[in-house]
Amino acid sequence: MKDPLQRRDRMRSALQLCLIAALCMLISACVSPKPIRYYRIDVPAPAPAAGAAYPVTLAVAAIDCPPIMRDGRILYQVGPHEVSAYEYHRWVETPDRMIQNSLVSLLRSSGKYPSVDVQRSGAVADYIVGGRINEFSEIDRPEIHTRVSMEIDLRDVKSGRIVWSRLYTHEQPVQGKEVTDVVESLDQNLRQGLSEIVTGLHQYFGSANANARSPQRD
């Protein structure tokens, strides 16, 4: 027969464990989780470019990027090799989608092309704009900067050849220490890069058109 005192001690211990578990559940229910803040970058479309339109249609393919960029968290780099992410600060659109959509908007609004769209299966275009984003993050060293690095290319659908490419890599100072300041710096950095890329595409087609119009000599 078990000692009544032992049974009472075990019952008391079990009751204490139940009370502790209930208290933990109550505390976790009362503590609100930290809210996730979302950010977006809207690259404004410029006024239509001057001059005649180029007689080519464009499709913008999905932009490749490292897997760590695809969950939407804002990245920061500490030291030359370590990359981390803000858990509660995220993009509305991941950087690869952001750049693809921005290129479509900028090229379309320029008025220089009869058709510009996202690449879709079965759709026909004369040229495919594609590429890869390598970096899109905050850099701490200890001054805070942002770095945007992307390579965009142009493929001739008929020949399958890459006929033009541009590598953009730039670091932009961050004016402040808040995540909103980092977002503003990335915004400026990305706008500059996309502007250079779109201008480069205009120049390529402008040069190709000029060569096509030049009289051929025997």
Secondary structure, 3 states (H helix, E strand, C coil): CCCHHHHHHHHHHHHHHHHHHHHHHHHHHHCCCCCCEEECCCCCCCCCCCCCCCCCEEEECCCECCHHHHHCEEEEEECCCEEEEEEEEEECCCHHHHHHHHHHHHHHHCCCCCEEEECCCCCCCCEEEEEEEEEEEEEECCCEEEEEEEEEEEEECCCCCEEEEEEEEEEEECCCCCHHHHHHHHHHHHHHHHHHHHHHHHHHHHHHHHHHHCCCCC
